[in-house]
């Protein structure tokens, strides 16, 4: 009688180990596809030639268009990782300048916060619970908006982020601390060449294939990492994370690095806020940490390209978030107050949250892009 349960337990443990091994192998395969997509993207833009590059430069030369492209693209695909990887690929291939890329990266930061705002709508029928959840969701929005409002004019006027990122990239490369080589890139080059040859050197088709590979790879990487990581930290997450602001900040970084999606890590806390388990002040540092953690994807993509300019953009993404945190962590009352007032408005009418999402993330960016173009 006692042997049977023990045997079942052993079989369960063995099957779980096999499941974990299978997920790790799948993760490696998805990483290969991700690297292949970046390699193929760079080659694809080179196929389109100088005329296409000039057209893209003219389109994104206005920083406000770049910002809105970043917002709209990320809101549509709900992945800042995908958007920033595409931006890095464009910079690496010489199609996009560092100066034009930075506003787009800022826009991606804004666009990614639409996901947790949508998640908060799940509480919309439950009064005070919805008010708390919606406050927590738009807090991330308002932090990113405040950071852009302050830093974009400074960047346009003085190039603070671009110059700082360029300087840091040079320091690392000069000291030999950064070798832009990747064994994965060497492995993916033959596959990229085969795809290009198969479609008869058609740059447009290659771009479509590379974007599909990139989107699918990151989508499933997030899925696999979520199943590997989040299931093991949920209890710890609820009991210990928010004891101190620094602990919340660090965990926001670590968890986002592991899951490769700030949308998931920020959305994860919305039900906890709605239930009253954690407060807005407690969750604020965690959201800031998630913003730092999500920059790892741009670094990974930039190292694959072997481009110093692409690595500079990755540093720019990191610096934008660091500068924003340095300004608005001490001034946290500003985004927190804005979020609370927006939640009060949303509680009065259930149409306000929907109007807010549609207007901020889709209508305004689309109108600005249309007008300026």
N, C-alpha and C positions, 0 to 999 in steps of 0.2 A: 504493500500500500504506500509506504513512504518513498519507495524507489521511483514510482511513476511521476509524482510531482517534481522530484529532483531532476529526472530525465527531461521532463517538459521545460523546466527552468533552464537547463543546459541548452536545450534546442532553441529556446527563445533568445538566450544570450548569444548563441552562435549566429542565429538569423539576424539579430540586431547588428552584430559585428560585420556580417556580410553586407547588410544594408548601408552601413556607414562607409565601408570600403567602396561599394558601388557608387555612392554619392560623391566620394572623393575623386574617383576615376572620371565620373561624369563632369565634375567641376574642372578637372584638368583638360578634358575635351572642350568644354565651353570656353575656358581660358584661351585655348588654341584658336578657336573660332573668333574670339574677341580680337586677338592679336592679328589674325588673318584679315579681319575686317579693316583694321587700321592700316595695315600694309597695303591692302587692295585699294583703300580710299585714296591714299597718297598717290599711288600709281595711276588711278583713274583720272584724277584732276590734271596730272601731267599730260595725259592723252588729249585732254580738251584744249590745251595750248594757251598761248598768251592772251588771245582775245577774250576767252572766258574769264581768265584771271582779272583782266582789266574791268570787265563787266561787274564782277563780284566786288572789286575794290570800290567802284563807283557807287554800288548799291549800299555798301556798309560804311562809306566814308563819314556819314552823319552818325554821331554817337547815339542819338536818340532812336534812330532806326535800328542800330545794332542792339540797343537795350531792349526794344520792343520785339525784335526777332527772337532774342533770347527768352523773353517772357512767354511769347505765343508758342514757340516751338516746344518749350519745356512743358507748358500747360497742356498742350495737345497730346504729347507722348507720355506725360507724367513721369519724366525721368531726367533730372539734371545731369546724371552720369552720362547718358546717351548724348545730350546736347553738348556738354563740355568735351566729350571724346571726339565728336564731329568737328568742333571748333579747333581742337588740337590738331586733328588731321588736316584741316584746311590751312592752318598756319604752317605745319610741317611741309606741305606741298607747295608753299609759296603763294597760294591763292588769297590768303587773308593775312593782313599785317597784325603785329602784336597790338598796336594802338586800336585797331578796329575790333579786335577779338575781345578786349577787356570789357567794353560795355555789354557785349553779348553774354559774357560770363556772369556779369552782374544781373542781367535779365534772367539767366538760368536760375540764379539764386532765388529770385522772386517767384518764377514760374513753378518751381518745385514744391512750394508751400501750398499749392492748390489741393494736393492730395489729402493732407490732414484736415483741411477745411471741408472737403467733401465727406470725409469720415465723420466729422462732427454732426453732419445732417442726419446721421443714424439716430441721434438723440432728440430730433426736432419736435417730437410729440410729448416730451417730458419736461416741460417748464424749466425749473431751476437747474435741472441736470443738463439740459441743452444750453442754458446760459453759461454754465461753467465750461462745458465741452467746447462751445463755440469761441469763448474767450481764449481758451488754450490754443485752439487751432489758428485763430487770426493773430495771436501774439507772434507766431513765427513770421506771418506775412508782414506785420508792421515793423518787426525788427529789420527784415530785409529791405523793406521800403525806406525806412529811416536811414539805413546804411547807404543805400543808393542815392537818396536825396542829398546827403552830406558829401559823399565821396565822389560821385560822378562829376559835379562841377569842379572839384579840386583836380580830378584826373584830367578833365578837358583843359583846364587852365595851366596846370603845372606838370602833368604826367607823373604824378607821385608814385602810383602803383607800378606803372611800366618801368620807370627808372629804377625803382627799388628792386623789382623782380629781375631786371636785367643785371643789376649789380650783384645780387645774390647768386644768380646763375653763373656769372663770371668768376666769382670767388670760389665756388665749388669746382668749376671746370679747371681753373688755374691751379688749384691745389691737387688736382687729380682725383678729387672725391666723387666725380661723376663721369662714369664711362657710358656713353650712349650706345652701348651694344647690347643686343639681346639674342641669346641662342634661339629663342622662340621665333624671332624675326627671320633668322637664317632658315629655320624649318618651314616658315610660312611663305617665303619668297617663291619657291617652286610652285606651290599651290596657287598663289596669286597670278603668277605668269601663265599657268595652265588655264585659269579662268579667263584672263584677258585674251589669250589665244583662241579659246573656245568661242568667245563672243565677237571674234574678228576685230579686236582692238577698239571696240565701241565704248567710248568713255562714259556715256550716259548710262548704258546698261550696267557697266562695271560699278558705277556709283550706286545705282539702285540695289545691286547685289550686296555691295559692301555695307550699305545702310541697313538692309534687312538682316545681314549677318550680325552687325553691331547691336541692333535693337534686340534680336532674338537671344544673342549670347548674354547680354546684360540682364534681360528679363529672366532667363532661366538660371543665371548665376545667383541672382537675388533670391529666386525660389529655393534653390538648393542650399544656399547659405542660411536662409531663414529656417529651413527645417533642421539644419545641423546645429545652429547656434541658439536661436530664440527659445526652442523648447527646453533647453538646459538652463536658461537664465531667468525664466519667468518668475519663479518664487523668489530668487535673489533680487530680481528687479523690483518686486513689490515691497520687500522687507527692508532692504539696506541702501538702495541707490541714493535716495534724496535726503539722507541725514545731513549732509553739508553741501553747499553750493559747488565747491571744488570737486567733490566726489561725483556729483551729478554731471558736471562739465566733462570730467575725464571719461565717465562711462558713456556719455553721448558721443565722444570721439571714438572710443574703442568699439562700441557696438556698431556704429555706422561704418567703420573700417571693415569689420568682419562681415556685415550684411551687405555692404556696398550699395546702400540706399538710405539716404536721409529721410525719404518719404515714409519708409517703413518704420524707422526708429522714432520719428516724430509722431506718426499716426498711432503708434503703439501706446503712447501715454494719454491719448485723448479720452478713451473710456475711463482711465484712472482719474483724470481730472473731472470728468462728468460725474463719476461716483463719489467725488469728494475725498478720495484717498490721498491725493496730493494737491497742493495749492499752486496757483499761478507763479508765485515767487519761487517756489521750489523747482518748478519745471523749467524756468527761464534759462538757467545755466546749462541744463541738459540740451535744450534746443540749440544753444550756441555751440556746444560741443559737437552736435550732429552736423552743423555747418562746416566745422573744421574737418570732421571725419570724411565727409563726402568728397573732399578735394583729392583723396587718394586715387580715385579713378582717372582723373586728368593726368596725374603723375605717371600712372601705369601706362596710359596711352602715349604720353610724351616720350617716355623712355623707349617704347617700342619703335617710334619713328626715327630715333637717332638725331633729331633736330634740336639744336640749341634754342631756336626761337620757340619751338613747341614746349620745351621745358620752362622757358621764361613765362609763357602763358599759364602753365600749371602753377608756378610760383605766384603769379599775379592773382590767380584764383584764391590761393591760400592767404596772400597778403590782404586782399580785399576783405576776407572774413576776419582776419586778425585785427585790422584797423577798425572794422565795424564793431567788433567785440570790445576793443579798447575804449571806444567812444561810448557805446550804449549799454555796456554792463554797469558802469558807474551811474549812467543816466537811465537805468531800467524803468524808472517811473513813467518815462515818455511812452515807450511802446506798450507797457502794461496798461496805462490809463487809456490809450487809444483803443486797445483791445477790449477793455471793459465797457467803454462807451459804445463801441460797435456791437457788442453782445447785448447791451440793454436795448439798442435799436432793433436788433434781430429778434429779441423776445417779444417785442410789440407786434411784429408782423412776420409771419413765416416766409413772406415773399422777399424780405430784405436780404437774407443770406444768399438766396439764389441769385437775386439781382447783383449783389456784391461780387459773387464768383464770376458771373457772366461778364459784367462790365469791366472789372479790374483785370482779369486774366485773359479775356478774349476780345471784347469790344474795343476798349481803349488801345491796346496794341495794334489791332487790325486797322483802326482809323488812323493812328499815327503813321504806320507804315504806308498806308494808301496815300495820305496827304503829302508826306515828304517825298515819296517816290514819284 
